[in-house]
Amino acid sequence: MRHLVRFYEFLLQVSCFEDTDLHKKYNFITYLLAYINIKHPGGGYNLDGKIKATNFVQKKAEEHTDSKLVAQPVVKLPTAESFGLTEAKEERLSQIIANINSRTGKAYDNDVAVKAMLQIRDILLKSDKPKTSARNNTVKDFEFSYFDDIDDALIEGLEQNQDFFSLLLSNDEIKRQVLGIFTDEIYKSLRET
């Protein structure tokens, strides 16, 4: 909250910014911060009667009155997409990840690592460089550019799974072992597009 107050005060000094709702929140937070001492937390805070916000103007813009609304209490939640991995590939990836965990002393979760591999696959599928290589080469020749392009895909996805991707970037053997699984699939998919 203190950072918000500092930023908002700076914004007011250096610009002509004006937002009534945000200013109301700023006033509330400044009054609230005056009564809260974060350095000495205790049994809680009683703010009854301690904060008083005045001189606010609420303008009525529109009014919607429609009695034709129908309640729909059942909500359909979104579901995750299927991974698109065959059972054999998923089993192979699980074995590779278990091997990586035992060799490096890490404890990568299978599901998280598989999702990371699928993310790299998707990055590669969207990239123009492997697409061009797939159209112009055989599978064997495609492998050379594919493994070169993996580094770019890993760097692009590094922020989302930094620790695992760092391991792959620093270890060519593990990188080839894990991501080599997708060579044929990416080649065929890119070749058809």
Residue frames as a rotation matrix with the C-alpha (Angstrom) as fourth column:
MET 1
0.571 0.821 0.000 0.00
0.821 -0.571 0.000 0.00
0.000 0.000 -1.000 0.00
ARG 2
0.377 -0.505 -0.776 2.89
0.174 -0.784 0.595 2.37
-0.910 -0.360 -0.208 0.74
HIS 3
-0.687 -0.636 0.352 4.30
0.427 0.039 0.903 1.73
-0.588 0.771 0.245 -2.73
LEU 4
-0.079 0.758 0.648 0.92
0.977 -0.070 0.200 2.58
0.197 0.649 -0.735 -4.27
VAL 5
0.760 0.353 -0.546 0.75
0.521 -0.833 0.187 5.84
-0.389 -0.427 -0.817 -2.29
ARG 6
-0.070 -0.877 -0.475 4.29
0.111 -0.480 0.870 6.83
-0.991 0.009 0.131 -3.32
PHE 7
-0.714 -0.195 0.673 3.65
0.642 0.202 0.740 5.98
-0.280 0.960 -0.019 -6.95
TYR 8
0.250 0.904 0.348 0.32
0.955 -0.289 0.065 7.80
0.159 0.316 -0.935 -7.05
GLU 9
0.650 -0.065 -0.757 1.82
0.315 -0.884 0.346 10.92
-0.692 -0.464 -0.553 -5.42
PHE 10
-0.489 -0.869 -0.078 4.64
0.181 -0.188 0.965 10.86
-0.853 0.458 0.249 -7.95
LEU 11
-0.490 0.386 0.782 2.15
0.872 0.233 0.431 10.44
-0.015 0.893 -0.451 -10.80
LEU 12
0.615 0.770 -0.172 0.17
0.777 -0.628 -0.033 13.45
-0.133 -0.113 -0.985 -9.59
GLN 13
0.348 -0.556 -0.755 3.30
0.111 -0.775 0.622 15.60
-0.931 -0.300 -0.208 -9.48
VAL 14
-0.629 -0.774 -0.075 4.65
-0.024 -0.077 0.997 14.77
-0.777 0.629 0.030 -12.92
SER 15
-0.857 0.365 0.364 1.47
0.460 0.224 0.859 14.54
0.232 0.903 -0.360 -14.96
CYS 16
-0.675 0.721 0.157 -2.04
-0.726 -0.687 0.028 15.86
0.129 -0.095 0.987 -15.38
PHE 17
-0.739 0.356 -0.572 -3.53
0.217 0.929 0.298 12.52
0.638 0.096 -0.764 -14.38
GLU 18
-0.627 0.610 0.485 -7.03
-0.777 -0.438 -0.453 12.67
-0.064 -0.661 0.748 -12.89
ASP 19
-0.438 0.518 -0.735 -9.12
0.030 0.826 0.564 9.70
0.898 0.225 -0.377 -11.79
THR 20
-0.028 0.514 0.857 -11.79
-0.839 -0.478 0.259 10.25
0.543 -0.712 0.445 -9.12
ASP 21
0.887 0.401 -0.229 -12.17
-0.246 0.830 0.500 6.58
0.391 -0.387 0.835 -8.19
LEU 22
0.256 -0.880 -0.400 -8.45
0.623 0.467 -0.628 6.06
0.739 -0.088 0.668 -7.86
HIS 23
-0.475 -0.409 0.779 -8.15
-0.236 -0.794 -0.561 9.23
0.848 -0.450 0.281 -5.78
LYS 24
0.506 0.711 0.489 -10.82
-0.740 0.066 0.670 7.89
0.444 -0.700 0.559 -3.41
LYS 25
0.856 -0.232 -0.462 -8.80
0.320 0.940 0.122 4.71
0.406 -0.252 0.879 -2.97
TYR 26
-0.172 -0.962 0.213 -5.62
0.418 -0.267 -0.868 6.75
0.892 -0.060 0.448 -2.47
ASN 27
-0.176 0.176 0.968 -7.30
-0.685 -0.728 0.008 8.81
0.707 -0.662 0.249 0.28
PHE 28
0.839 0.540 0.064 -8.61
-0.440 0.604 0.665 5.69
0.320 -0.586 0.744 1.98
ILE 29
0.586 -0.679 -0.442 -5.20
0.580 0.732 -0.356 4.01
0.565 -0.048 0.823 1.90
THR 30
-0.359 -0.747 0.559 -3.40
0.065 -0.617 -0.784 7.07
0.931 -0.245 0.271 3.27
TYR 31
0.155 0.486 0.860 -5.86
-0.876 -0.335 0.348 7.25
0.457 -0.807 0.374 6.18
LEU 32
0.944 0.232 -0.235 -5.55
-0.139 0.924 0.356 3.51
0.300 -0.303 0.904 6.71
LEU 33
0.252 -0.938 -0.239 -1.75
0.511 0.338 -0.790 3.54
0.822 0.077 0.564 6.71
ALA 34
-0.213 -0.299 0.930 -1.76
-0.515 -0.775 -0.367 6.21
0.830 -0.557 0.011 9.42
TYR 35
0.399 0.492 0.774 -3.44
-0.915 0.157 0.372 3.72
0.061 -0.857 0.513 11.81
ILE 36
0.989 -0.076 -0.128 -1.57
0.071 0.997 -0.044 0.55
0.131 0.035 0.991 10.87
ASN 37
0.291 -0.944 0.156 1.87
-0.930 -0.241 0.277 -0.13
-0.223 -0.226 -0.948 12.26
ILE 38
0.796 0.045 -0.603 3.23
-0.361 0.836 -0.414 -3.04
0.486 0.548 0.681 10.26
LYS 39
-0.191 -0.981 -0.035 6.52
-0.504 0.129 -0.854 -3.16
0.842 -0.146 -0.519 12.20
HIS 40
-0.902 -0.088 0.424 4.74
-0.427 0.333 -0.840 -4.35
-0.067 -0.939 -0.338 15.36
PRO 41
-0.235 0.861 -0.451 1.95
-0.415 0.331 0.847 -6.78
0.879 0.386 0.280 14.41
GLY 42
-0.847 -0.009 0.531 -0.10
-0.521 0.212 -0.827 -8.01
-0.105 -0.977 -0.184 17.27
GLY 43
-0.666 0.643 0.378 -3.58
0.308 0.698 -0.646 -9.22
-0.679 -0.314 -0.663 17.97
GLY 44
-0.125 0.632 0.765 -5.10
0.990 0.031 0.136 -7.50
0.062 0.775 -0.629 14.96
TYR 45
-0.977 -0.188 0.103 -6.38
0.195 -0.979 0.061 -4.03
0.089 0.079 0.993 14.18
ASN 46
-0.051 0.975 -0.214 -9.57
0.922 -0.037 -0.387 -2.32
-0.385 -0.217 -0.897 15.25
LEU 47
-0.899 -0.311 0.308 -10.35
0.427 -0.775 0.465 0.47
0.094 0.550 0.830 12.82
ASP 48
0.071 0.997 -0.002 -13.91
0.951 -0.067 0.301 1.16
0.300 -0.024 -0.953 14.03
GLY 49
0.860 0.439 -0.258 -14.47
0.496 -0.838 0.229 4.91
-0.116 -0.325 -0.939 14.08
LYS 50
0.151 -0.898 -0.413 -10.82
0.387 -0.331 0.861 5.70
-0.910 -0.290 0.298 13.25
ILE 51
-0.844 -0.416 0.338 -11.13
0.450 -0.209 0.868 6.29
-0.290 0.885 0.364 9.53
LYS 52
0.232 0.909 -0.347 -13.39
0.409 -0.415 -0.813 8.94
-0.883 0.047 -0.467 8.17
ALA 53
-0.777 -0.415 0.473 -13.53
0.587 -0.207 0.783 9.75
-0.227 0.886 0.404 4.48
THR 54
0.194 0.844 -0.501 -15.49
0.474 -0.527 -0.705 12.85
-0.859 -0.101 -0.502 3.51
ASN 55
0.086 -0.046 -0.995 -16.03
-0.520 -0.854 -0.006 15.25
-0.850 0.518 -0.097 0.63
PHE 56
-0.845 -0.272 0.461 -16.64
0.210 0.623 0.753 12.61
-0.492 0.733 -0.469 -2.00
VAL 57
-0.157 0.788 -0.595 -18.99
-0.810 -0.448 -0.379 13.22
-0.565 0.422 0.709 -4.89
GLN 58
-0.644 0.080 0.760 -20.80
0.344 0.919 0.194 10.28
-0.683 0.387 -0.620 -6.44
LYS 59
-0.448 0.503 -0.739 -22.35
-0.809 -0.580 0.096 11.02
-0.380 0.641 0.667 -9.79
LYS 60
0.034 0.561 0.827 -25.10
0.091 0.822 -0.562 8.78
-0.995 0.095 -0.023 -11.07
ALA 61
-0.776 -0.421 -0.470 -24.32
-0.418 -0.216 0.883 7.99
-0.473 0.881 -0.009 -14.69
GLU 62
-0.490 0.612 -0.621 -26.87
-0.567 0.317 0.760 5.39
0.662 0.724 0.191 -15.78
GLU 63
-0.378 0.432 0.819 -29.59
-0.714 0.427 -0.555 3.26
-0.590 -0.794 0.147 -14.31
HIS 64
-0.689 0.122 -0.714 -30.43
-0.484 0.655 0.580 -0.19
0.539 0.745 -0.393 -15.58
THR 65
-0.404 0.636 0.657 -33.73
-0.591 0.366 -0.719 -1.72
-0.698 -0.679 0.228 -14.62
ASP 66
-0.303 0.279 -0.911 -34.56
-0.802 0.441 0.403 -4.84
0.514 0.853 0.090 -16.53
SER 67
0.018 0.413 0.910 -36.86
-0.859 0.473 -0.197 -7.40
-0.512 -0.778 0.364 -14.96
LYS 68
0.806 0.322 -0.496 -36.24
-0.567 0.658 -0.496 -9.90
0.167 0.681 0.713 -17.74
LEU 69
-0.265 -0.964 0.005 -33.07
-0.902 0.246 -0.354 -11.25
0.340 -0.098 -0.935 -16.16
VAL 70
0.809 0.449 -0.378 -33.04
-0.332 0.881 0.336 -15.00
0.484 -0.146 0.863 -15.70
ALA 71
0.338 -0.692 0.638 -30.91
-0.851 0.064 0.521 -16.52
-0.401 -0.719 -0.567 -12.98
GLN 72
0.723 -0.228 -0.652 -28.46
-0.245 0.798 -0.550 -19.15
0.647 0.557 0.521 -14.22
PRO 73
0.701 -0.395 0.593 -26.78
-0.679 -0.116 0.725 -20.52
-0.217 -0.911 -0.350 -11.11
VAL 74
0.688 -0.477 0.547 -24.90
0.414 0.877 0.245 -23.31
-0.596 0.058 0.801 -12.88
VAL 75
0.572 -0.602 -0.557 -21.51
-0.737 -0.675 -0.028 -22.20
-0.360 0.427 -0.830 -14.13
LYS 76
0.933 -0.342 0.112 -19.42
0.355 0.824 -0.442 -24.22
0.059 0.452 0.890 -16.55
LEU 77
0.545 -0.812 -0.209 -15.78
-0.281 -0.412 0.867 -23.97
-0.790 -0.414 -0.453 -15.54
PRO 78
0.561 -0.412 -0.718 -13.12
-0.789 -0.002 -0.615 -23.98
0.252 0.911 -0.326 -18.21
THR 79
0.857 -0.314 0.408 -11.16
0.104 0.882 0.461 -27.19
-0.505 -0.352 0.788 -18.55
ALA 80
-0.006 -0.954 -0.300 -7.55
-0.544 -0.249 0.801 -27.58
-0.839 0.168 -0.517 -19.46
GLU 81
0.495 0.092 -0.864 -6.60
-0.852 0.247 -0.461 -28.72
0.171 0.965 0.201 -22.92
SER 82
0.933 -0.221 0.282 -5.38
0.144 0.952 0.270 -32.24
-0.328 -0.211 0.921 -23.33
PHE 83
0.243 -0.947 -0.210 -1.63
-0.276 -0.275 0.921 -32.59
-0.930 -0.166 -0.328 -23.63
GLY 84
0.808 0.086 -0.583 -1.58
-0.589 0.087 -0.803 -34.43
-0.019 0.992 0.121 -26.92
LEU 85
-0.355 -0.934 0.046 1.04
-0.935 0.355 -0.001 -36.94
-0.015 -0.043 -0.999 -25.81
THR 86
0.310 0.375 -0.874 0.79
-0.376 0.892 0.250 -40.59
0.873 0.251 0.417 -26.53
GLU 87
0.959 0.100 0.266 1.04
-0.284 0.342 0.896 -42.89
-0.002 -0.934 0.356 -23.55
ALA 88
0.627 -0.779 0.015 4.38
0.769 0.616 -0.171 -44.22
0.124 0.119 0.985 -24.78
LYS 89
-0.025 -0.643 0.766 5.90
0.355 -0.722 -0.594 -40.72
0.935 0.257 0.246 -25.08
GLU 90
0.520 0.280 0.807 4.56
-0.587 -0.569 0.576 -39.72
0.621 -0.773 -0.132 -21.69
GLU 91
0.982 -0.190 0.005 6.06
0.140 0.742 0.656 -42.86
-0.128 -0.644 0.755 -20.16
ARG 92
0.315 -0.912 0.261 9.40
0.842 0.142 -0.520 -42.20
0.438 0.384 0.813 -21.90
LEU 93
0.057 -0.239 0.969 9.43
-0.128 -0.965 -0.230 -38.59
0.990 -0.111 -0.086 -20.65
SER 94
0.848 0.306 0.433 8.63
-0.460 0.021 0.887 -39.82
0.262 -0.952 0.159 -17.12
GLN 95
0.781 -0.616 -0.098 11.59
0.621 0.753 0.216 -42.18
-0.059 -0.230 0.971 -17.26
ILE 96
0.032 -0.788 0.614 13.88
0.639 -0.457 -0.619 -39.42
0.769 0.412 0.489 -18.54
ILE 97
0.287 0.149 0.946 12.73
-0.441 -0.856 0.269 -37.01
0.851 -0.494 -0.180 -15.82
ALA 98
0.993 0.035 0.115 13.22
-0.117 0.496 0.860 -39.68
-0.027 -0.867 0.497 -13.14
ASN 99
0.462 -0.882 0.089 16.71
0.865 0.426 -0.264 -40.26
0.195 0.199 0.960 -14.52
ILE 100
0.000 -0.406 0.914 17.42
0.185 -0.898 -0.399 -36.51
0.983 0.169 0.075 -14.47
ASN 101
0.695 0.346 0.630 16.21
-0.515 -0.372 0.772 -36.29
0.501 -0.861 -0.081 -10.87
SER 102
0.934 -0.354 -0.044 18.46
0.300 0.714 0.632 -39.15
-0.192 -0.604 0.774 -9.77
ARG 103
0.234 -0.903 0.361 21.52
0.898 0.059 -0.435 -37.80
0.371 0.426 0.825 -11.64
THR 104
-0.244 -0.325 0.914 21.19
0.188 -0.940 -0.284 -34.17
0.951 0.102 0.290 -10.57
GLY 105
-0.784 -0.015 -0.620 19.70
0.618 0.073 -0.783 -34.55
0.057 -0.997 -0.048 -7.10
LYS 106
-0.819 0.567 0.091 16.68
-0.550 -0.820 0.161 -32.47
0.166 0.082 0.983 -8.15
ALA 107
-0.695 0.679 0.237 13.04
0.412 0.645 -0.643 -33.32
-0.590 -0.350 -0.728 -7.56
TYR 108
-0.836 0.394 -0.383 11.27
-0.549 -0.622 0.558 -32.14
-0.018 0.677 0.736 -10.71
ASP 109
-0.162 0.883 0.440 7.59
-0.283 0.385 -0.878 -32.95
-0.945 -0.267 0.187 -10.75
ASN 110
-0.622 -0.072 0.780 6.62
0.575 0.634 0.517 -35.15
-0.531 0.770 -0.353 -13.70
ASP 111
0.353 0.876 0.330 3.54
0.898 -0.218 -0.382 -33.14
-0.263 0.431 -0.863 -14.64
VAL 112
0.680 -0.147 -0.718 5.34
-0.059 -0.987 0.147 -29.80
-0.731 -0.058 -0.680 -14.43
ALA 113
-0.400 -0.914 -0.068 8.28
-0.226 0.026 0.974 -31.04
-0.888 0.405 -0.217 -16.48
VAL 114
-0.424 0.322 0.846 5.98
0.814 0.545 0.201 -32.58
-0.396 0.774 -0.493 -19.12
LYS 115
0.701 0.705 -0.111 4.10
0.611 -0.673 -0.416 -29.28
-0.368 0.224 -0.903 -19.38
ALA 116
0.306 -0.684 -0.662 7.42
-0.323 -0.729 0.603 -27.47
-0.896 0.030 -0.444 -19.79
MET 117
-0.674 -0.555 0.487 8.38
0.211 0.487 0.847 -29.84
-0.708 0.674 -0.211 -22.61
LEU 118
0.022 0.780 0.626 5.03
0.974 0.125 -0.190 -29.25
-0.226 0.614 -0.756 -24.28
GLN 119
0.732 0.171 -0.660 5.56
0.156 -0.984 -0.083 -25.51
-0.664 -0.043 -0.747 -23.93
ILE 120
-0.281 -0.907 -0.314 8.90
-0.322 -0.219 0.921 -25.81
-0.904 0.360 -0.230 -25.71
ARG 121
-0.581 0.141 0.801 7.25
0.674 0.635 0.377 -27.93
-0.456 0.760 -0.464 -28.39
ASP 122
0.504 0.858 0.099 4.57
0.798 -0.418 -0.434 -25.27
-0.331 0.298 -0.895 -28.89
ILE 123
0.444 -0.441 -0.780 7.19
-0.232 -0.897 0.375 -22.51
-0.865 0.015 -0.501 -29.11
LEU 124
-0.648 -0.740 0.181 9.02
-0.066 0.291 0.954 -24.52
-0.759 0.606 -0.238 -31.75
LEU 125
-0.267 0.637 0.723 5.80
0.895 0.442 -0.058 -25.20
-0.356 0.632 -0.688 -33.68
LYS 126
0.744 0.610 -0.274 5.07
0.505 -0.781 -0.368 -21.47
-0.438 0.135 -0.889 -33.82
SER 127
0.078 -0.826 -0.559 8.58
-0.140 -0.564 0.814 -20.50
-0.987 0.015 -0.159 -34.90
ASP 128
0.809 0.244 -0.535 9.25
-0.513 -0.152 -0.845 -19.76
-0.288 0.958 0.002 -38.58
LYS 129
-0.088 -0.966 -0.242 12.80
-0.993 0.066 0.099 -21.09
-0.079 0.249 -0.965 -38.61
PRO 130
-0.670 -0.159 0.725 11.97
-0.231 0.973 0.000 -24.77
-0.705 -0.168 -0.689 -37.90
LYS 131
0.423 0.894 0.149 8.93
-0.013 0.171 -0.985 -24.49
-0.906 0.415 0.084 -40.18
THR 132
0.602 -0.285 -0.746 11.16
-0.790 -0.343 -0.508 -23.48
-0.111 0.895 -0.431 -43.10
SER 133
-0.499 -0.860 0.109 13.66
-0.849 0.510 0.136 -26.20
-0.173 -0.025 -0.985 -42.25
ALA 134
-0.315 0.461 0.830 10.93
-0.076 0.859 -0.506 -28.86
-0.946 -0.222 -0.236 -42.13
ARG 135
0.722 0.658 -0.213 9.63
-0.219 -0.075 -0.973 -27.87
-0.657 0.749 0.090 -45.54
ASN 136
0.637 -0.521 -0.568 13.05
-0.753 -0.262 -0.604 -27.98
0.166 0.812 -0.559 -47.19
ASN 137
-0.438 -0.896 0.073 14.79
-0.877 0.409 -0.251 -30.95
0.195 -0.174 -0.965 -45.54
THR 138
0.007 0.321 -0.947 14.51
0.020 0.947 0.321 -34.62
1.000 -0.021 0.000 -44.74
VAL 139
0.924 0.375 -0.074 13.95
0.052 0.068 0.996 -35.71
0.379 -0.925 0.043 -41.13
LYS 140
0.403 -0.853 -0.331 17.68
0.914 0.358 0.191 -36.38
-0.045 -0.379 0.924 -40.64
ASP 141
-0.484 -0.587 0.649 18.67
0.646 -0.740 -0.187 -32.94
0.590 0.328 0.737 -41.98
PHE 142
0.334 0.713 0.617 15.84
-0.035 -0.644 0.764 -31.31
0.942 -0.276 -0.190 -40.02
GLU 143
0.718 -0.059 -0.693 17.30
0.658 0.381 0.649 -32.69
0.225 -0.923 0.312 -36.76
PHE 144
-0.350 -0.937 -0.025 20.39
0.908 -0.332 -0.257 -30.45
0.232 -0.112 0.966 -37.09
SER 145
-0.626 0.160 0.763 18.42
-0.030 -0.983 0.182 -27.21
0.779 0.091 0.620 -37.29
TYR 146
0.482 0.856 -0.188 15.86
0.111 0.153 0.982 -28.54
0.869 -0.494 -0.022 -34.79
PHE 147
0.431 -0.368 -0.824 18.45
0.896 0.286 0.341 -28.97
0.110 -0.885 0.453 -32.05
ASP 148
-0.731 -0.635 0.249 19.90
0.615 -0.771 -0.164 -25.53
0.296 0.034 0.955 -32.87
ASP 149
-0.346 0.695 0.631 16.44
-0.149 -0.704 0.694 -23.95
0.926 0.146 0.347 -32.57
ILE 150
0.347 0.470 -0.812 15.78
0.685 0.464 0.562 -25.60
0.640 -0.751 -0.161 -29.21
ASP 151
-0.545 -0.617 -0.568 18.11
0.839 -0.411 -0.357 -23.11
-0.013 -0.671 0.741 -27.50
ASP 152
-0.879 0.264 0.398 16.04
-0.124 -0.931 0.342 -20.19
0.461 0.251 0.851 -28.82
ALA 153
0.108 0.977 -0.183 12.82
-0.039 0.188 0.981 -21.84
0.993 -0.099 0.058 -27.64
LEU 154
0.123 -0.130 -0.984 14.33
0.915 0.398 0.062 -22.52
0.384 -0.908 0.168 -24.22
ILE 155
-0.875 -0.462 -0.141 15.43
0.482 -0.818 -0.313 -18.90
0.029 -0.342 0.939 -23.86
GLU 156
-0.583 0.729 0.359 11.96
-0.293 -0.600 0.744 -17.71
0.758 0.329 0.563 -24.86
GLY 157
0.438 0.830 -0.346 10.30
0.000 0.384 0.923 -19.96
0.899 -0.404 0.168 -22.29
LEU 158
-0.452 -0.776 -0.441 12.95
0.435 0.240 -0.868 -19.50
0.779 -0.584 0.229 -19.59
GLU 159
-0.713 0.178 0.679 10.98
-0.544 -0.752 -0.373 -17.00
0.444 -0.635 0.633 -17.55
GLN 160
0.277 0.959 0.058 8.11
-0.815 0.202 0.542 -19.42
0.508 -0.197 0.838 -17.05
ASN 161
0.999 -0.002 -0.046 10.14
0.025 0.858 0.513 -22.35
0.038 -0.514 0.857 -15.84
GLN 162
0.608 -0.793 0.043 13.60
-0.737 -0.583 -0.342 -20.95
0.296 0.176 -0.939 -15.19
ASP 163
0.102 -0.635 0.766 15.13
-0.777 0.430 0.460 -23.72
-0.622 -0.642 -0.449 -13.13
PHE 164
0.421 0.124 0.899 14.24
0.222 0.947 -0.234 -26.60
-0.880 0.298 0.371 -15.44
PHE 165
0.977 -0.046 0.207 15.11
0.193 -0.214 -0.958 -24.73
0.089 0.976 -0.200 -18.61
SER 166
0.508 -0.851 0.135 18.44
-0.861 -0.498 0.104 -23.66
-0.021 -0.169 -0.985 -17.13
LEU 167
0.086 -0.432 0.898 19.29
-0.314 0.843 0.436 -27.31
-0.946 -0.319 -0.063 -16.60
LEU 168
0.652 0.222 0.725 18.41
0.538 0.539 -0.649 -28.09
-0.534 0.813 0.232 -20.23
LEU 169
0.948 -0.317 0.020 20.41
-0.224 -0.711 -0.666 -25.11
0.225 0.627 -0.746 -21.51
SER 170
0.289 -0.901 0.323 23.48
-0.942 -0.209 0.262 -26.14
-0.168 -0.380 -0.910 -19.54
ASN 171
-0.346 -0.385 0.856 23.39
-0.322 0.905 0.277 -29.87
-0.881 -0.180 -0.437 -20.35
ASP 172
-0.343 0.162 -0.925 23.33
-0.939 -0.095 0.332 -30.81
-0.034 0.982 0.185 -24.05
GLU 173
-0.950 -0.057 -0.308 22.94
-0.095 0.989 0.110 -34.54
0.298 0.134 -0.945 -23.31
ILE 174
-0.624 0.769 -0.137 19.78
0.450 0.210 -0.868 -34.10
-0.638 -0.604 -0.477 -21.23
LYS 175
-0.223 0.524 -0.822 18.43
-0.577 -0.751 -0.322 -31.54
-0.786 0.402 0.469 -23.72
ARG 176
-0.586 -0.042 -0.810 18.86
-0.768 0.348 0.538 -33.97
0.259 0.937 -0.236 -26.63
GLN 177
-0.964 0.193 -0.181 17.42
0.235 0.938 -0.255 -36.84
0.120 -0.289 -0.950 -24.58
VAL 178
-0.468 0.829 -0.306 14.31
0.342 -0.150 -0.928 -34.96
-0.815 -0.539 -0.213 -23.43
LEU 179
0.080 0.550 -0.831 13.52
-0.486 -0.707 -0.514 -32.85
-0.871 0.445 0.211 -26.48
GLY 180
-0.839 -0.410 -0.358 14.60
-0.517 0.394 0.760 -35.41
-0.171 0.822 -0.543 -29.07
ILE 181
-0.609 0.692 0.387 11.27
0.453 0.705 -0.547 -37.09
-0.651 -0.158 -0.742 -28.43
PHE 182
0.307 0.843 -0.442 9.48
0.148 -0.501 -0.853 -34.33
-0.940 0.196 -0.278 -30.33
THR 183
-0.622 -0.663 -0.416 11.68
-0.267 -0.321 0.909 -34.28
-0.736 0.677 0.023 -33.46
ASP 184
-0.885 0.283 0.371 9.46
0.466 0.542 0.699 -36.43
-0.003 0.791 -0.612 -35.68
GLU 185
0.027 0.975 -0.222 6.23
0.942 -0.099 -0.321 -34.89
-0.335 -0.200 -0.921 -34.40
ILE 186
0.198 -0.009 -0.980 7.39
0.039 -0.999 0.016 -31.31
-0.980 -0.041 -0.197 -34.92
TYR 187
-0.817 -0.558 -0.149 8.88
-0.158 -0.033 0.987 -32.18
-0.555 0.829 -0.061 -38.29
LYS 188
-0.673 0.615 0.410 5.65
0.738 0.526 0.422 -33.78
0.044 0.587 -0.808 -39.56
SER 189
0.258 0.819 -0.512 3.46
0.812 -0.471 -0.345 -31.02
-0.524 -0.326 -0.787 -38.14
LEU 190
0.044 -0.317 -0.947 5.58
-0.160 -0.938 0.307 -28.25
-0.986 0.137 -0.092 -39.63
ARG 191
-0.892 -0.399 0.213 6.00
0.093 0.299 0.950 -30.05
-0.443 0.867 -0.230 -42.91
GLU 192
-0.362 0.855 0.372 2.21
0.930 0.355 0.092 -30.18
-0.054 0.379 -0.924 -43.38
THR 193
0.394 0.568 -0.723 1.62
0.568 -0.769 -0.294 -26.49
-0.722 -0.295 -0.626 -42.66
